[in-house]
Amino acid sequence: MVYHEETDTYTCANGKELQFSYTKKERSKTGYERETQVYSCQECDGCPHKKECIKRNRSKKPLKERSKALYVSR
């Protein structure tokens, strides 16, 4: 994924744009706080890279119904 700082977006291997969706805040067992930015793409239908790009991760949703979500912790 290529990051574009000026627009705060990523571009996937198929040339589609992943836009910022929300910030996720987590705290570890030791108390460390981490902020993760989530970017998503809604144009994954028919993508030839979809199988390699979107990992299964125990999701019960079929691959054809899923779209890419990229989690970035800086």
PDB file of N, H, CA, C and O in Angstrom:
ATOM      1  N   MET A   1       0.841  -1.177   0.000  1.00  0.00           N
ATOM      2  CA  MET A   1       0.000   0.000   0.000  1.00  0.00           C
ATOM      3  C   MET A   1       0.894   1.251   0.000  1.00  0.00           C
ATOM      4  O   MET A   1       1.885   1.330   0.726  1.00  0.00           O
ATOM      5  N   VAL A   2       0.524   2.186  -0.807  1.00  0.00           N
ATOM      6  H   VAL A   2      -0.280   2.122  -1.397  1.00  0.00           H
ATOM      7  CA  VAL A   2       1.267   3.437  -0.902  1.00  0.00           C
ATOM      8  C   VAL A   2       0.494   4.513  -0.142  1.00  0.00           C
ATOM      9  O   VAL A   2      -0.700   4.705  -0.374  1.00  0.00           O
ATOM     10  N   TYR A   3       1.183   5.217   0.773  1.00  0.00           N
ATOM     11  H   TYR A   3       2.152   5.061   0.962  1.00  0.00           H
ATOM     12  CA  TYR A   3       0.550   6.267   1.563  1.00  0.00           C
ATOM     13  C   TYR A   3       0.736   7.620   0.901  1.00  0.00           C
ATOM     14  O   TYR A   3       1.817   7.928   0.400  1.00  0.00           O
ATOM     15  N   HIS A   4      -0.331   8.439   0.897  1.00  0.00           N
ATOM     16  H   HIS A   4      -1.209   8.188   1.304  1.00  0.00           H
ATOM     17  CA  HIS A   4      -0.300   9.801   0.359  1.00  0.00           C
ATOM     18  C   HIS A   4      -0.578  10.764   1.508  1.00  0.00           C
ATOM     19  O   HIS A   4      -1.723  10.928   1.932  1.00  0.00           O
ATOM     20  N   GLU A   5       0.473  11.392   2.003  1.00  0.00           N
ATOM     21  H   GLU A   5       1.402  11.258   1.660  1.00  0.00           H
ATOM     22  CA  GLU A   5       0.370  12.246   3.180  1.00  0.00           C
ATOM     23  C   GLU A   5      -0.551  13.443   2.957  1.00  0.00           C
ATOM     24  O   GLU A   5      -1.298  13.818   3.861  1.00  0.00           O
ATOM     25  N   GLU A   6      -0.510  14.043   1.781  1.00  0.00           N
ATOM     26  H   GLU A   6       0.097  13.738   1.047  1.00  0.00           H
ATOM     27  CA  GLU A   6      -1.299  15.251   1.518  1.00  0.00           C
ATOM     28  C   GLU A   6      -2.808  15.004   1.588  1.00  0.00           C
ATOM     29  O   GLU A   6      -3.564  15.913   1.930  1.00  0.00           O
ATOM     30  N   THR A   7      -3.256  13.784   1.266  1.00  0.00           N
ATOM     31  H   THR A   7      -2.642  13.045   0.988  1.00  0.00           H
ATOM     32  CA  THR A   7      -4.690  13.471   1.313  1.00  0.00           C
ATOM     33  C   THR A   7      -5.039  12.491   2.425  1.00  0.00           C
ATOM     34  O   THR A   7      -6.213  12.173   2.618  1.00  0.00           O
ATOM     35  N   ASP A   8      -4.031  12.002   3.166  1.00  0.00           N
ATOM     36  H   ASP A   8      -3.077  12.260   3.009  1.00  0.00           H
ATOM     37  CA  ASP A   8      -4.200  11.022   4.234  1.00  0.00           C
ATOM     38  C   ASP A   8      -4.968   9.803   3.722  1.00  0.00           C
ATOM     39  O   ASP A   8      -5.954   9.376   4.322  1.00  0.00           O
ATOM     40  N   THR A   9      -4.494   9.250   2.596  1.00  0.00           N
ATOM     41  H   THR A   9      -3.693   9.596   2.108  1.00  0.00           H
ATOM     42  CA  THR A   9      -5.103   8.072   1.982  1.00  0.00           C
ATOM     43  C   THR A   9      -4.016   7.074   1.595  1.00  0.00           C
ATOM     44  O   THR A   9      -2.837   7.420   1.526  1.00  0.00           O
ATOM     45  N   TYR A  10      -4.422   5.844   1.346  1.00  0.00           N
ATOM     46  H   TYR A  10      -5.380   5.563   1.401  1.00  0.00           H
ATOM     47  CA  TYR A  10      -3.550   4.806   0.825  1.00  0.00           C
ATOM     48  C   TYR A  10      -4.087   4.369  -0.523  1.00  0.00           C
ATOM     49  O   TYR A  10      -5.285   4.478  -0.782  1.00  0.00           O
ATOM     50  N   THR A  11      -3.209   3.876  -1.383  1.00  0.00           N
ATOM     51  H   THR A  11      -2.236   3.787  -1.173  1.00  0.00           H
ATOM     52  CA  THR A  11      -3.617   3.329  -2.670  1.00  0.00           C
ATOM     53  C   THR A  11      -3.222   1.860  -2.697  1.00  0.00           C
ATOM     54  O   THR A  11      -2.081   1.506  -2.398  1.00  0.00           O
ATOM     55  N   CYS A  12      -4.184   1.004  -3.062  1.00  0.00           N
ATOM     56  H   CYS A  12      -5.110   1.292  -3.305  1.00  0.00           H
ATOM     57  CA  CYS A  12      -3.936  -0.438  -3.088  1.00  0.00           C
ATOM     58  C   CYS A  12      -3.294  -0.856  -4.407  1.00  0.00           C
ATOM     59  O   CYS A  12      -3.065  -0.028  -5.289  1.00  0.00           O
ATOM     60  N   ALA A  13      -3.009  -2.151  -4.532  1.00  0.00           N
ATOM     61  H   ALA A  13      -3.196  -2.824  -3.816  1.00  0.00           H
ATOM     62  CA  ALA A  13      -2.358  -2.693  -5.733  1.00  0.00           C
ATOM     63  C   ALA A  13      -3.225  -2.558  -6.980  1.00  0.00           C
ATOM     64  O   ALA A  13      -2.711  -2.590  -8.098  1.00  0.00           O
ATOM     65  N   ASN A  14      -4.532  -2.409  -6.798  1.00  0.00           N
ATOM     66  H   ASN A  14      -4.949  -2.384  -5.890  1.00  0.00           H
ATOM     67  CA  ASN A  14      -5.454  -2.261  -7.915  1.00  0.00           C
ATOM     68  C   ASN A  14      -5.730  -0.793  -8.235  1.00  0.00           C
ATOM     69  O   ASN A  14      -6.552  -0.493  -9.101  1.00  0.00           O
ATOM     70  N   GLY A  15      -5.048   0.126  -7.542  1.00  0.00           N
ATOM     71  H   GLY A  15      -4.380  -0.117  -6.839  1.00  0.00           H
ATOM     72  CA  GLY A  15      -5.211   1.555  -7.804  1.00  0.00           C
ATOM     73  C   GLY A  15      -6.406   2.192  -7.114  1.00  0.00           C
ATOM     74  O   GLY A  15      -6.742   3.337  -7.414  1.00  0.00           O
ATOM     75  N   LYS A  16      -7.060   1.483  -6.196  1.00  0.00           N
ATOM     76  H   LYS A  16      -6.787   0.552  -5.952  1.00  0.00           H
ATOM     77  CA  LYS A  16      -8.209   2.018  -5.472  1.00  0.00           C
ATOM     78  C   LYS A  16      -7.732   2.743  -4.221  1.00  0.00           C
ATOM     79  O   LYS A  16      -6.682   2.426  -3.662  1.00  0.00           O
ATOM     80  N   GLU A  17      -8.526   3.723  -3.792  1.00  0.00           N
ATOM     81  H   GLU A  17      -9.379   3.980  -4.246  1.00  0.00           H
ATOM     82  CA  GLU A  17      -8.160   4.556  -2.654  1.00  0.00           C
ATOM     83  C   GLU A  17      -8.787   4.049  -1.364  1.00  0.00           C
ATOM     84  O   GLU A  17      -9.977   3.737  -1.315  1.00  0.00           O
ATOM     85  N   LEU A  18      -7.967   3.972  -0.318  1.00  0.00           N
ATOM     86  H   LEU A  18      -7.000   4.225  -0.357  1.00  0.00           H
ATOM     87  CA  LEU A  18      -8.453   3.650   1.022  1.00  0.00           C
ATOM     88  C   LEU A  18      -8.464   4.946   1.814  1.00  0.00           C
ATOM     89  O   LEU A  18      -7.424   5.582   1.985  1.00  0.00           O
ATOM     90  N   GLN A  19      -9.632   5.340   2.297  1.00  0.00           N
ATOM     91  H   GLN A  19     -10.477   4.824   2.158  1.00  0.00           H
ATOM     92  CA  GLN A  19      -9.777   6.597   3.023  1.00  0.00           C
ATOM     93  C   GLN A  19      -9.859   6.338   4.519  1.00  0.00           C
ATOM     94  O   GLN A  19     -10.280   5.268   4.958  1.00  0.00           O
ATOM     95  N   PHE A  20      -9.447   7.341   5.297  1.00  0.00           N
ATOM     96  H   PHE A  20      -9.104   8.210   4.940  1.00  0.00           H
ATOM     97  CA  PHE A  20      -9.502   7.251   6.752  1.00  0.00           C
ATOM     98  C   PHE A  20     -10.952   7.077   7.194  1.00  0.00           C
ATOM     99  O   PHE A  20     -11.843   7.795   6.741  1.00  0.00           O
ATOM    100  N   SER A  21     -11.176   6.099   8.097  1.00  0.00           N
ATOM    101  H   SER A  21     -10.452   5.516   8.466  1.00  0.00           H
ATOM    102  CA  SER A  21     -12.526   5.841   8.601  1.00  0.00           C
ATOM    103  C   SER A  21     -12.687   6.287  10.048  1.00  0.00           C
ATOM    104  O   SER A  21     -13.597   7.049  10.374  1.00  0.00           O
ATOM    105  N   TYR A  22     -11.784   5.801  10.928  1.00  0.00           N
ATOM    106  H   TYR A  22     -11.044   5.181  10.664  1.00  0.00           H
ATOM    107  CA  TYR A  22     -11.888   6.151  12.344  1.00  0.00           C
ATOM    108  C   TYR A  22     -10.592   5.805  13.069  1.00  0.00           C
ATOM    109  O   TYR A  22      -9.718   5.136  12.517  1.00  0.00           O
ATOM    110  N   THR A  23     -10.479   6.271  14.316  1.00  0.00           N
ATOM    111  H   THR A  23     -11.189   6.814  14.764  1.00  0.00           H
ATOM    112  CA  THR A  23      -9.336   5.958  15.166  1.00  0.00           C
ATOM    113  C   THR A  23      -9.794   5.008  16.254  1.00  0.00           C
ATOM    114  O   THR A  23     -10.802   5.242  16.919  1.00  0.00           O
ATOM    115  N   LYS A  24      -9.047   3.941  16.424  1.00  0.00           N
ATOM    116  H   LYS A  24      -8.227   3.751  15.883  1.00  0.00           H
ATOM    117  CA  LYS A  24      -9.342   2.919  17.421  1.00  0.00           C
ATOM    118  C   LYS A  24      -8.335   3.054  18.555  1.00  0.00           C
ATOM    119  O   LYS A  24      -7.130   3.077  18.305  1.00  0.00           O
ATOM    120  N   LYS A  25      -8.810   3.144  19.803  1.00  0.00           N
ATOM    121  H   LYS A  25      -9.789   3.126  20.005  1.00  0.00           H
ATOM    122  CA  LYS A  25      -7.918   3.249  20.955  1.00  0.00           C
ATOM    123  C   LYS A  25      -7.957   1.948  21.730  1.00  0.00           C
ATOM    124  O   LYS A  25      -9.026   1.407  22.014  1.00  0.00           O
ATOM    125  N   GLU A  26      -6.759   1.449  22.072  1.00  0.00           N
ATOM    126  H   GLU A  26      -5.891   1.888  21.841  1.00  0.00           H
ATOM    127  CA  GLU A  26      -6.639   0.195  22.809  1.00  0.00           C
ATOM    128  C   GLU A  26      -5.670   0.370  23.969  1.00  0.00           C
ATOM    129  O   GLU A  26      -4.782   1.221  23.935  1.00  0.00           O
ATOM    130  N   ARG A  27      -5.858  -0.456  25.000  1.00  0.00           N
ATOM    131  H   ARG A  27      -6.580  -1.148  25.028  1.00  0.00           H
ATOM    132  CA  ARG A  27      -4.941  -0.467  26.136  1.00  0.00           C
ATOM    133  C   ARG A  27      -4.511  -1.915  26.360  1.00  0.00           C
ATOM    134  O   ARG A  27      -5.342  -2.819  26.447  1.00  0.00           O
ATOM    135  N   SER A  28      -3.197  -2.117  26.452  1.00  0.00           N
ATOM    136  H   SER A  28      -2.522  -1.383  26.382  1.00  0.00           H
ATOM    137  CA  SER A  28      -2.682  -3.465  26.672  1.00  0.00           C
ATOM    138  C   SER A  28      -2.855  -3.863  28.137  1.00  0.00           C
ATOM    139  O   SER A  28      -3.249  -3.046  28.970  1.00  0.00           O
ATOM    140  N   LYS A  29      -2.561  -5.115  28.439  1.00  0.00           N
ATOM    141  H   LYS A  29      -2.241  -5.779  27.763  1.00  0.00           H
ATOM    142  CA  LYS A  29      -2.652  -5.601  29.819  1.00  0.00           C
ATOM    143  C   LYS A  29      -1.702  -4.862  30.744  1.00  0.00           C
ATOM    144  O   LYS A  29      -1.964  -4.745  31.941  1.00  0.00           O
ATOM    145  N   THR A  30      -0.593  -4.359  30.196  1.00  0.00           N
ATOM    146  H   THR A  30      -0.380  -4.453  29.224  1.00  0.00           H
ATOM    147  CA  THR A  30       0.388  -3.640  31.009  1.00  0.00           C
ATOM    148  C   THR A  30       0.070  -2.152  31.131  1.00  0.00           C
ATOM    149  O   THR A  30       0.788  -1.421  31.813  1.00  0.00           O
ATOM    150  N   GLY A  31      -1.000  -1.696  30.476  1.00  0.00           N
ATOM    151  H   GLY A  31      -1.583  -2.289  29.922  1.00  0.00           H
ATOM    152  CA  GLY A  31      -1.413  -0.305  30.585  1.00  0.00           C
ATOM    153  C   GLY A  31      -0.962   0.584  29.442  1.00  0.00           C
ATOM    154  O   GLY A  31      -1.272   1.775  29.434  1.00  0.00           O
ATOM    155  N   TYR A  32      -0.237   0.036  28.477  1.00  0.00           N
ATOM    156  H   TYR A  32       0.015  -0.931  28.483  1.00  0.00           H
ATOM    157  CA  TYR A  32       0.226   0.824  27.332  1.00  0.00           C
ATOM    158  C   TYR A  32      -0.952   1.169  26.418  1.00  0.00           C
ATOM    159  O   TYR A  32      -1.708   0.288  26.007  1.00  0.00           O
ATOM    160  N   GLU A  33      -1.099   2.455  26.107  1.00  0.00           N
ATOM    161  H   GLU A  33      -0.485   3.170  26.441  1.00  0.00           H
ATOM    162  CA  GLU A  33      -2.172   2.897  25.218  1.00  0.00           C
ATOM    163  C   GLU A  33      -1.662   2.996  23.796  1.00  0.00           C
ATOM    164  O   GLU A  33      -0.548   3.459  23.546  1.00  0.00           O
ATOM    165  N   ARG A  34      -2.502   2.549  22.860  1.00  0.00           N
ATOM    166  H   ARG A  34      -3.406   2.173  23.062  1.00  0.00           H
ATOM    167  CA  ARG A  34      -2.124   2.574  21.452  1.00  0.00           C
ATOM    168  C   ARG A  34      -3.308   3.094  20.642  1.00  0.00           C
ATOM    169  O   ARG A  34      -4.452   2.688  20.848  1.00  0.00           O
ATOM    170  N   GLU A  35      -3.005   4.002  19.716  1.00  0.00           N
ATOM    171  H   GLU A  35      -2.076   4.331  19.549  1.00  0.00           H
ATOM    172  CA  GLU A  35      -4.013   4.497  18.795  1.00  0.00           C
ATOM    173  C   GLU A  35      -3.748   3.911  17.419  1.00  0.00           C
ATOM    174  O   GLU A  35      -2.619   3.939  16.930  1.00  0.00           O
ATOM    175  N   THR A  36      -4.774   3.389  16.808  1.00  0.00           N
ATOM    176  H   THR A  36      -5.692   3.366  17.206  1.00  0.00           H
ATOM    177  CA  THR A  36      -4.669   2.794  15.486  1.00  0.00           C
ATOM    178  C   THR A  36      -5.648   3.496  14.559  1.00  0.00           C
ATOM    179  O   THR A  36      -6.833   3.612  14.869  1.00  0.00           O
ATOM    180  N   GLN A  37      -5.148   3.963  13.422  1.00  0.00           N
ATOM    181  H   GLN A  37      -4.185   3.869  13.171  1.00  0.00           H
ATOM    182  CA  GLN A  37      -6.012   4.583  12.425  1.00  0.00           C
ATOM    183  C   GLN A  37      -6.495   3.493  11.475  1.00  0.00           C
ATOM    184  O   GLN A  37      -5.715   2.647  11.040  1.00  0.00           O
ATOM    185  N   VAL A  38      -7.779   3.521  11.160  1.00  0.00           N
ATOM    186  H   VAL A  38      -8.413   4.209  11.514  1.00  0.00           H
ATOM    187  CA  VAL A  38      -8.372   2.516  10.282  1.00  0.00           C
ATOM    188  C   VAL A  38      -8.757   3.186   8.966  1.00  0.00           C
ATOM    189  O   VAL A  38      -9.481   4.181   8.941  1.00  0.00           O
ATOM    190  N   TYR A  39      -8.253   2.615   7.878  1.00  0.00           N
ATOM    191  H   TYR A  39      -7.665   1.807   7.898  1.00  0.00           H
ATOM    192  CA  TYR A  39      -8.549   3.094   6.520  1.00  0.00           C
ATOM    193  C   TYR A  39      -9.333   1.998   5.823  1.00  0.00           C
ATOM    194  O   TYR A  39      -9.039   0.817   6.004  1.00  0.00           O
ATOM    195  N   SER A  40     -10.326   2.373   5.029  1.00  0.00           N
ATOM    196  H   SER A  40     -10.565   3.333   4.882  1.00  0.00           H
ATOM    197  CA  SER A  40     -11.127   1.354   4.351  1.00  0.00           C
ATOM    198  C   SER A  40     -11.384   1.715   2.902  1.00  0.00           C
ATOM    199  O   SER A  40     -11.340   2.877   2.499  1.00  0.00           O
ATOM    200  N   CYS A  41     -11.656   0.662   2.132  1.00  0.00           N
ATOM    201  H   CYS A  41     -11.692  -0.282   2.460  1.00  0.00           H
ATOM    202  CA  CYS A  41     -11.965   0.792   0.715  1.00  0.00           C
ATOM    203  C   CYS A  41     -13.327   0.160   0.482  1.00  0.00           C
ATOM    204  O   CYS A  41     -13.592  -0.937   0.975  1.00  0.00           O
ATOM    205  N   GLN A  42     -14.179   0.823  -0.249  1.00  0.00           N
ATOM    206  H   GLN A  42     -13.964   1.714  -0.649  1.00  0.00           H
ATOM    207  CA  GLN A  42     -15.503   0.290  -0.550  1.00  0.00           C
ATOM    208  C   GLN A  42     -15.609  -0.191  -1.986  1.00  0.00           C
ATOM    209  O   GLN A  42     -16.695  -0.565  -2.428  1.00  0.00           O
ATOM    210  N   GLU A  43     -14.505  -0.189  -2.728  1.00  0.00           N
ATOM    211  H   GLU A  43     -13.623   0.116  -2.370  1.00  0.00           H
ATOM    212  CA  GLU A  43     -14.524  -0.556  -4.136  1.00  0.00           C
ATOM    213  C   GLU A  43     -13.769  -1.861  -4.395  1.00  0.00           C
ATOM    214  O   GLU A  43     -13.001  -1.943  -5.353  1.00  0.00           O
ATOM    215  N   CYS A  44     -13.972  -2.869  -3.567  1.00  0.00           N
ATOM    216  H   CYS A  44     -14.596  -2.803  -2.788  1.00  0.00           H
ATOM    217  CA  CYS A  44     -13.240  -4.125  -3.701  1.00  0.00           C
ATOM    218  C   CYS A  44     -13.939  -5.139  -4.603  1.00  0.00           C
ATOM    219  O   CYS A  44     -13.352  -6.172  -4.921  1.00  0.00           O
ATOM    220  N   ASP A  45     -15.161  -4.876  -5.018  1.00  0.00           N
ATOM    221  H   ASP A  45     -15.639  -4.037  -4.759  1.00  0.00           H
ATOM    222  CA  ASP A  45     -15.894  -5.814  -5.879  1.00  0.00           C
ATOM    223  C   ASP A  45     -15.175  -5.998  -7.203  1.00  0.00           C
ATOM    224  O   ASP A  45     -14.835  -5.027  -7.878  1.00  0.00           O
ATOM    225  N   GLY A  46     -14.948  -7.252  -7.569  1.00  0.00           N
ATOM    226  H   GLY A  46     -15.224  -8.042  -7.021  1.00  0.00           H
ATOM    227  CA  GLY A  46     -14.310  -7.564  -8.839  1.00  0.00           C
ATOM    228  C   GLY A  46     -12.812  -7.350  -8.886  1.00  0.00           C
ATOM    229  O   GLY A  46     -12.219  -7.442  -9.961  1.00  0.00           O
ATOM    230  N   CYS A  47     -12.188  -7.070  -7.773  1.00  0.00           N
ATOM    231  H   CYS A  47     -12.670  -6.995  -6.900  1.00  0.00           H
ATOM    232  CA  CYS A  47     -10.743  -6.821  -7.747  1.00  0.00           C
ATOM    233  C   CYS A  47      -9.979  -8.133  -7.937  1.00  0.00           C
ATOM    234  O   CYS A  47     -10.268  -9.114  -7.253  1.00  0.00           O
ATOM    235  N   PRO A  48      -9.004  -8.164  -8.859  1.00  0.00           N
ATOM    236  CA  PRO A  48      -8.232  -9.382  -9.072  1.00  0.00           C
ATOM    237  C   PRO A  48      -7.275  -9.708  -7.924  1.00  0.00           C
ATOM    238  O   PRO A  48      -6.781 -10.833  -7.842  1.00  0.00           O
ATOM    239  N   HIS A  49      -7.007  -8.751  -7.042  1.00  0.00           N
ATOM    240  H   HIS A  49      -7.409  -7.838  -7.108  1.00  0.00           H
ATOM    241  CA  HIS A  49      -6.077  -8.947  -5.916  1.00  0.00           C
ATOM    242  C   HIS A  49      -6.807  -9.247  -4.606  1.00  0.00           C
ATOM    243  O   HIS A  49      -6.162  -9.403  -3.569  1.00  0.00           O
ATOM    244  N   LYS A  50      -8.115  -9.329  -4.633  1.00  0.00           N
ATOM    245  H   LYS A  50      -8.640  -9.202  -5.475  1.00  0.00           H
ATOM    246  CA  LYS A  50      -8.914  -9.436  -3.414  1.00  0.00           C
ATOM    247  C   LYS A  50      -8.524 -10.627  -2.539  1.00  0.00           C
ATOM    248  O   LYS A  50      -8.432 -10.489  -1.319  1.00  0.00           O
ATOM    249  N   LYS A  51      -8.297 -11.777  -3.138  1.00  0.00           N
ATOM    250  H   LYS A  51      -8.372 -11.889  -4.129  1.00  0.00           H
ATOM    251  CA  LYS A  51      -7.977 -12.978  -2.362  1.00  0.00           C
ATOM    252  C   LYS A  51      -6.672 -12.823  -1.585  1.00  0.00           C
ATOM    253  O   LYS A  51      -6.574 -13.285  -0.448  1.00  0.00           O
ATOM    254  N   GLU A  52      -5.674 -12.182  -2.182  1.00  0.00           N
ATOM    255  H   GLU A  52      -5.754 -11.806  -3.105  1.00  0.00           H
ATOM    256  CA  GLU A  52      -4.394 -11.982  -1.507  1.00  0.00           C
ATOM    257  C   GLU A  52      -4.436 -10.792  -0.542  1.00  0.00           C
ATOM    258  O   GLU A  52      -3.744 -10.790   0.476  1.00  0.00           O
ATOM    259  N   CYS A  53      -5.235  -9.803  -0.860  1.00  0.00           N
ATOM    260  H   CYS A  53      -5.797  -9.805  -1.686  1.00  0.00           H
ATOM    261  CA  CYS A  53      -5.280  -8.559  -0.094  1.00  0.00           C
ATOM    262  C   CYS A  53      -6.079  -8.694   1.207  1.00  0.00           C
ATOM    263  O   CYS A  53      -5.654  -8.218   2.260  1.00  0.00           O
ATOM    264  N   ILE A  54      -7.233  -9.345   1.120  1.00  0.00           N
ATOM    265  H   ILE A  54      -7.579  -9.732   0.266  1.00  0.00           H
ATOM    266  CA  ILE A  54      -8.108  -9.468   2.285  1.00  0.00           C
ATOM    267  C   ILE A  54      -7.895 -10.836   2.918  1.00  0.00           C
ATOM    268  O   ILE A  54      -8.213 -11.871   2.333  1.00  0.00           O
ATOM    269  N   LYS A  55      -7.354 -10.812   4.120  1.00  0.00           N
ATOM    270  H   LYS A  55      -7.096  -9.971   4.596  1.00  0.00           H
ATOM    271  CA  LYS A  55      -7.072 -12.061   4.827  1.00  0.00           C
ATOM    272  C   LYS A  55      -8.334 -12.572   5.507  1.00  0.00           C
ATOM    273  O   LYS A  55      -9.245 -11.797   5.798  1.00  0.00           O
ATOM    274  N   ARG A  56      -8.387 -13.852   5.754  1.00  0.00           N
ATOM    275  H   ARG A  56      -7.647 -14.481   5.518  1.00  0.00           H
ATOM    276  CA  ARG A  56      -9.566 -14.499   6.320  1.00  0.00           C
ATOM    277  C   ARG A  56      -9.826 -14.067   7.765  1.00  0.00           C
ATOM    278  O   ARG A  56     -10.941 -13.656   8.087  1.00  0.00           O
ATOM    279  N   ASN A  57      -8.829 -14.151   8.635  1.00  0.00           N
ATOM    280  H   ASN A  57      -7.923 -14.485   8.374  1.00  0.00           H
ATOM    281  CA  ASN A  57      -8.923 -13.722  10.040  1.00  0.00           C
ATOM    282  C   ASN A  57     -10.188 -14.188  10.756  1.00  0.00           C
ATOM    283  O   ASN A  57     -10.812 -13.415  11.484  1.00  0.00           O
ATOM    284  N   ARG A  58     -10.562 -15.431  10.554  1.00  0.00           N
ATOM    285  H   ARG A  58     -10.056 -16.059   9.962  1.00  0.00           H
ATOM    286  CA  ARG A  58     -11.709 -16.052  11.230  1.00  0.00           C
ATOM    287  C   ARG A  58     -13.037 -15.337  10.952  1.00  0.00           C
ATOM    288  O   ARG A  58     -13.967 -15.444  11.750  1.00  0.00           O
ATOM    289  N   SER A  59     -13.135 -14.631   9.865  1.00  0.00           N
ATOM    290  H   SER A  59     -12.379 -14.543   9.216  1.00  0.00           H
ATOM    291  CA  SER A  59     -14.373 -13.942   9.515  1.00  0.00           C
ATOM    292  C   SER A  59     -15.371 -14.942   8.956  1.00  0.00           C
ATOM    293  O   SER A  59     -15.014 -15.811   8.161  1.00  0.00           O
ATOM    294  N   LYS A  60     -16.613 -14.816   9.374  1.00  0.00           N
ATOM    295  H   LYS A  60     -16.903 -14.110  10.020  1.00  0.00           H
ATOM    296  CA  LYS A  60     -17.657 -15.698   8.874  1.00  0.00           C
ATOM    297  C   LYS A  60     -18.305 -15.149   7.610  1.00  0.00           C
ATOM    298  O   LYS A  60     -19.088 -15.836   6.955  1.00  0.00           O
ATOM    299  N   LYS A  61     -17.975 -13.912   7.276  1.00  0.00           N
ATOM    300  H   LYS A  61     -17.339 -13.353   7.808  1.00  0.00           H
ATOM    301  CA  LYS A  61     -18.515 -13.273   6.086  1.00  0.00           C
ATOM    302  C   LYS A  61     -17.782 -13.794   4.848  1.00  0.00           C
ATOM    303  O   LYS A  61     -16.553 -13.863   4.853  1.00  0.00           O
ATOM    304  N   PRO A  62     -18.499 -14.159   3.800  1.00  0.00           N
ATOM    305  CA  PRO A  62     -17.838 -14.629   2.571  1.00  0.00           C
ATOM    306  C   PRO A  62     -16.932 -13.558   1.974  1.00  0.00           C
ATOM    307  O   PRO A  62     -17.200 -12.363   2.097  1.00  0.00           O
ATOM    308  N   LEU A  63     -15.862 -13.999   1.329  1.00  0.00           N
ATOM    309  H   LEU A  63     -15.644 -14.969   1.230  1.00  0.00           H
ATOM    310  CA  LEU A  63     -14.879 -13.082   0.761  1.00  0.00           C
ATOM    311  C   LEU A  63     -15.518 -12.083  -0.203  1.00  0.00           C
ATOM    312  O   LEU A  63     -15.146 -10.910  -0.211  1.00  0.00           O
ATOM    313  N   LYS A  64     -16.466 -12.533  -1.006  1.00  0.00           N
ATOM    314  H   LYS A  64     -16.768 -13.486  -0.999  1.00  0.00           H
ATOM    315  CA  LYS A  64     -17.070 -11.628  -1.993  1.00  0.00           C
ATOM    316  C   LYS A  64     -17.854 -10.482  -1.351  1.00  0.00           C
ATOM    317  O   LYS A  64     -18.112  -9.476  -2.011  1.00  0.00           O
ATOM    318  N   GLU A  65     -18.236 -10.611  -0.086  1.00  0.00           N
ATOM    319  H   GLU A  65     -18.026 -11.428   0.450  1.00  0.00           H
ATOM    320  CA  GLU A  65     -18.974  -9.561   0.624  1.00  0.00           C
ATOM    321  C   GLU A  65     -18.070  -8.655   1.452  1.00  0.00           C
ATOM    322  O   GLU A  65     -18.545  -7.685   2.042  1.00  0.00           O
ATOM    323  N   ARG A  66     -16.776  -8.957   1.503  1.00  0.00           N
ATOM    324  H   ARG A  66     -16.391  -9.745   1.024  1.00  0.00           H
ATOM    325  CA  ARG A  66     -15.868  -8.191   2.345  1.00  0.00           C
ATOM    326  C   ARG A  66     -15.158  -7.097   1.565  1.00  0.00           C
ATOM    327  O   ARG A  66     -15.031  -7.163   0.343  1.00  0.00           O
ATOM    328  N   SER A  67     -14.696  -6.083   2.301  1.00  0.00           N
ATOM    329  H   SER A  67     -14.799  -6.028   3.294  1.00  0.00           H
ATOM    330  CA  SER A  67     -13.886  -5.031   1.706  1.00  0.00           C
ATOM    331  C   SER A  67     -12.647  -4.820   2.582  1.00  0.00           C
ATOM    332  O   SER A  67     -12.628  -5.234   3.741  1.00  0.00           O
ATOM    333  N   LYS A  68     -11.643  -4.195   2.043  1.00  0.00           N
ATOM    334  H   LYS A  68     -11.658  -3.860   1.101  1.00  0.00           H
ATOM    335  CA  LYS A  68     -10.357  -4.027   2.719  1.00  0.00           C
ATOM    336  C   LYS A  68     -10.446  -3.004   3.846  1.00  0.00           C
ATOM    337  O   LYS A  68     -11.008  -1.922   3.677  1.00  0.00           O
ATOM    338  N   ALA A  69      -9.885  -3.360   4.995  1.00  0.00           N
ATOM    339  H   ALA A  69      -9.428  -4.239   5.133  1.00  0.00           H
ATOM    340  CA  ALA A  69      -9.695  -2.445   6.112  1.00  0.00           C
ATOM    341  C   ALA A  69      -8.225  -2.530   6.491  1.00  0.00           C
ATOM    342  O   ALA A  69      -7.712  -3.615   6.765  1.00  0.00           O
ATOM    343  N   LEU A  70      -7.553  -1.396   6.508  1.00  0.00           N
ATOM    344  H   LEU A  70      -7.970  -0.514   6.285  1.00  0.00           H
ATOM    345  CA  LEU A  70      -6.125  -1.330   6.824  1.00  0.00           C
ATOM    346  C   LEU A  70      -5.954  -0.662   8.171  1.00  0.00           C
ATOM    347  O   LEU A  70      -6.429   0.455   8.375  1.00  0.00           O
ATOM    348  N   TYR A  71      -5.271  -1.344   9.110  1.00  0.00           N
ATOM    349  H   TYR A  71      -4.885  -2.252   8.945  1.00  0.00           H
ATOM    350  CA  TYR A  71      -5.049  -0.820  10.451  1.00  0.00           C
ATOM    351  C   TYR A  71      -3.610  -0.334  10.543  1.00  0.00           C
ATOM    352  O   TYR A  71      -2.675  -1.100  10.310  1.00  0.00           O
ATOM    353  N   VAL A  72      -3.433   0.953  10.887  1.00  0.00           N
ATOM    354  H   VAL A  72      -4.193   1.574  11.076  1.00  0.00           H
ATOM    355  CA  VAL A  72      -2.108   1.557  10.924  1.00  0.00           C
ATOM    356  C   VAL A  72      -1.868   2.147  12.317  1.00  0.00           C
ATOM    357  O   VAL A  72      -2.603   3.026  12.768  1.00  0.00           O
ATOM    358  N   SER A  73      -0.832   1.652  12.986  1.00  0.00           N
ATOM    359  H   SER A  73      -0.234   0.939  12.621  1.00  0.00           H
ATOM    360  CA  SER A  73      -0.440   2.181  14.283  1.00  0.00           C
ATOM    361  C   SER A  73       0.907   2.859  14.117  1.00  0.00           C
ATOM    362  O   SER A  73       1.908   2.200  13.833  1.00  0.00           O
ATOM    363  N   ARG A  74       0.936   4.146  14.290  1.00  0.00           N
ATOM    364  H   ARG A  74       0.123   4.681  14.521  1.00  0.00           H
ATOM    365  CA  ARG A  74       2.175   4.897  14.076  1.00  0.00           C
ATOM    366  C   ARG A  74       2.996   5.014  15.333  1.00  0.00           C
ATOM    367  O   ARG A  74       4.069   5.618  15.315  1.00  0.00           O
TER     368      ARG A  74
END
